[in-house]
Amino acid sequence: MENGARKLTPQEKQKTEEIFGILMEEQKNSDIRINIPQKNIRKFKEVLLYILQKAGAKPNLGLTVLYKLLYFIDFDYYEKYEKQLMGLTYIKNHHGPTPREFIKVIRKMKENKELEEVKSKYFQLDQRKYLPLREPNLDVLKPTELKMIDDVLNKLGEMNATQISEYVHGDIPFQVADERENIEYEYALYREKPYSVRQYDKI
């Protein structure tokens, strides 16, 4: 069960409108990168198994938290390196980002006995969890990618569904996306603290 949705504060709404205006102007004038998600399903599978190996047994790590961790891994990596890690396509829904590819890949991984799905209770709420059935193949992941995954897990991995859902609502890429539409990676370059993971040169 997903919780934690909230309306933007007036300050967040103003910042969102400012960022959206800047990006629209840049798109009209120029050189802004076209950022199309470059789905790397092989990497996604290994990242998922790595997350589940490290944190899958934690009581808070149900589907809601897992979706948000994947989102932050992908968007933090893009912000920091301007390259895609898994490159999944995330849709904005009422409770937070949802990776479009997730259900199809999970179904295939269950068929191949790479992971199993279990149902549990978390504070009396129904929870869907996944447990790994094989070791992740870390050869497909660069050191910078593994470090990013660890950084996100260390920062957000203890949050419950309500906490991480509320947290993601403050992130610029999520804020500026339209409901039920894709969340654009490019907006990660306009983040501010506490979301930004990159050291930018002062102007």
C-alpha positions as CSV (number, residue, x, y, z in Angstrom):
1,M,0.0,0.0,0.0
2,E,1.4,3.4,-1.0
3,N,1.1,6.5,1.1
4,G,2.7,9.9,1.5
5,A,1.3,11.9,-1.5
6,R,1.0,15.6,-0.8
7,K,0.4,18.9,-2.6
8,L,3.4,21.1,-3.4
9,T,4.1,24.0,-1.1
10,P,3.8,27.5,-2.6
11,Q,7.6,27.7,-2.6
12,E,7.9,24.4,-4.4
13,K,5.3,25.4,-6.9
14,Q,7.1,28.6,-7.7
15,K,10.5,26.8,-8.0
16,T,8.9,24.2,-10.3
17,E,7.4,26.9,-12.5
18,E,10.8,28.7,-12.7
19,I,12.6,25.5,-13.7
20,F,10.0,24.6,-16.2
21,G,10.3,28.1,-17.8
22,I,14.0,27.9,-18.0
23,L,14.0,24.5,-19.7
24,M,11.3,25.5,-22.2
25,E,13.4,28.6,-23.1
26,E,16.5,26.4,-23.5
27,Q,14.7,23.9,-25.7
28,K,13.5,26.8,-27.9
29,N,17.0,28.3,-28.3
30,S,19.1,25.5,-28.6
31,D,21.6,23.0,-27.5
32,I,19.8,21.2,-24.7
33,R,20.4,17.5,-24.8
34,I,17.6,15.2,-26.0
35,N,17.4,12.8,-23.1
36,I,15.7,9.6,-24.2
37,P,15.8,6.8,-21.7
38,Q,18.3,4.2,-22.9
39,K,16.9,1.1,-21.3
40,N,19.6,-1.4,-20.2
41,I,17.5,-4.3,-18.9
42,R,20.6,-6.4,-18.2
43,K,21.9,-3.8,-15.9
44,F,18.5,-3.3,-14.3
45,K,18.3,-7.0,-13.4
46,E,21.7,-7.0,-11.8
47,V,21.0,-3.7,-9.9
48,L,17.8,-5.1,-8.7
49,L,19.4,-8.3,-7.4
50,Y,22.2,-6.3,-5.8
51,I,19.6,-4.1,-3.9
52,L,17.7,-7.2,-2.9
53,Q,20.8,-9.0,-1.7
54,K,21.9,-6.0,0.4
55,A,18.5,-4.8,1.7
56,G,15.7,-7.1,0.5
57,A,15.3,-8.7,3.9
58,K,14.7,-5.3,5.6
59,P,11.0,-5.1,6.8
60,N,10.6,-1.6,5.1
61,L,11.7,-2.7,1.7
62,G,8.4,-3.4,-0.1
63,L,7.5,-2.5,-3.6
64,T,6.8,1.2,-2.9
65,V,10.3,1.7,-1.4
66,L,11.9,-0.4,-4.1
67,Y,10.4,1.8,-6.9
68,K,11.7,4.9,-5.3
69,L,15.2,3.5,-4.7
70,L,15.5,2.6,-8.4
71,Y,14.3,6.1,-9.4
72,F,16.9,7.8,-7.2
73,I,19.7,5.5,-8.4
74,D,18.9,6.3,-12.1
75,F,18.3,10.1,-11.6
76,D,21.2,10.6,-9.2
77,Y,23.6,8.9,-11.6
78,Y,22.3,11.0,-14.5
79,E,22.7,14.2,-12.6
80,K,26.2,13.4,-11.5
81,Y,27.6,12.0,-14.7
82,E,25.1,13.0,-17.4
83,K,25.0,9.4,-18.4
84,Q,22.3,6.8,-17.8
85,L,22.8,3.8,-15.6
86,M,19.7,1.6,-16.0
87,G,17.9,4.2,-18.1
88,L,14.5,3.0,-17.1
89,T,11.4,5.0,-18.0
90,Y,9.6,6.3,-15.0
91,I,5.9,7.4,-15.0
92,K,4.6,10.0,-12.5
93,N,1.7,8.7,-10.5
94,H,-0.1,10.0,-7.4
95,H,2.3,8.2,-5.0
96,G,5.6,8.6,-6.8
97,P,7.7,7.4,-9.8
98,T,6.9,3.9,-11.2
99,P,9.3,2.2,-13.6
100,R,7.3,1.1,-16.7
101,E,9.5,-1.9,-17.4
102,F,9.4,-3.3,-13.9
103,I,6.4,-5.7,-14.0
104,K,7.5,-7.3,-17.3
105,V,11.1,-7.8,-16.2
106,I,10.0,-9.2,-12.8
107,R,7.7,-11.7,-14.4
108,K,10.5,-13.0,-16.6
109,M,12.9,-13.1,-13.6
110,K,10.4,-15.1,-11.6
111,E,10.0,-17.6,-14.5
112,N,13.8,-17.9,-14.7
113,K,14.1,-18.5,-10.9
114,E,16.3,-15.4,-10.4
115,L,14.0,-14.1,-7.7
116,E,10.9,-14.9,-5.8
117,E,7.9,-12.8,-4.8
118,V,6.6,-13.0,-1.2
119,K,3.7,-11.4,0.6
120,S,4.1,-10.0,4.1
121,K,2.7,-7.5,6.6
122,Y,4.3,-4.3,7.5
123,F,2.5,-2.5,10.4
124,Q,-0.7,-4.4,9.4
125,L,-0.4,-3.3,5.8
126,D,-0.1,-5.8,2.9
127,Q,3.3,-5.7,1.4
128,R,4.9,-7.2,-1.7
129,K,8.5,-8.1,-1.4
130,Y,11.1,-9.8,-3.6
131,L,14.0,-12.0,-2.5
132,P,17.0,-12.9,-4.8
133,L,17.6,-16.5,-5.8
134,R,21.0,-15.9,-7.4
135,E,24.0,-13.7,-6.9
136,P,24.1,-10.4,-8.9
137,N,26.6,-10.3,-11.7
138,L,28.6,-7.3,-10.7
139,D,30.8,-7.5,-13.8
140,V,28.2,-5.6,-15.8
141,L,28.4,-2.6,-13.3
142,K,31.1,0.0,-13.3
143,P,32.7,1.1,-9.9
144,T,30.9,4.5,-10.2
145,E,27.6,2.7,-10.7
146,L,28.0,0.4,-7.7
147,K,29.0,3.4,-5.5
148,M,25.9,5.3,-6.6
149,I,23.7,2.3,-5.7
150,D,25.4,2.1,-2.3
151,D,25.1,5.8,-1.7
152,V,21.3,5.8,-2.4
153,L,20.8,2.7,-0.2
154,N,22.8,4.4,2.6
155,K,20.8,7.6,2.3
156,L,17.3,6.3,1.7
157,G,17.3,2.6,2.4
158,E,15.9,2.9,6.0
159,M,12.9,5.0,4.9
160,N,9.5,3.4,5.0
161,A,6.9,3.8,2.2
162,T,5.4,7.0,3.6
163,Q,8.7,8.7,4.2
164,I,10.2,8.0,0.9
165,S,7.0,8.8,-1.0
166,E,6.9,12.2,0.7
167,Y,10.6,12.8,0.0
168,V,10.3,12.1,-3.7
169,H,7.5,14.6,-4.1
170,G,10.1,17.4,-3.4
171,D,12.4,16.3,-6.2
172,I,12.4,18.7,-9.3
173,P,12.1,16.0,-12.0
174,F,9.0,14.5,-10.2
175,Q,7.5,17.9,-9.6
176,V,7.6,19.2,-13.1
177,A,6.2,16.0,-14.8
178,D,2.6,15.8,-15.6
179,E,0.5,13.1,-14.0
180,R,0.7,9.7,-15.7
181,E,3.5,11.0,-18.0
182,N,7.1,10.1,-18.2
183,I,9.6,11.9,-15.8
184,E,12.4,13.5,-17.8
185,Y,16.0,12.9,-16.8
186,E,17.1,16.3,-17.9
187,Y,15.3,18.0,-15.0
188,A,17.8,16.3,-12.6
189,L,20.3,18.9,-13.6
190,Y,18.2,21.6,-11.9
191,R,18.0,20.0,-8.5
192,E,18.9,21.8,-5.3
193,K,19.7,20.4,-1.8
194,P,18.9,17.9,-0.4
195,Y,18.4,16.2,-3.7
196,S,21.4,17.3,-5.7
197,V,24.4,14.9,-5.7
198,R,26.7,17.0,-7.9
199,Q,29.1,19.7,-7.2
200,Y,28.4,22.6,-9.6
201,D,30.8,25.4,-10.5
202,K,29.7,28.7,-9.0
203,I,28.8,31.3,-11.5
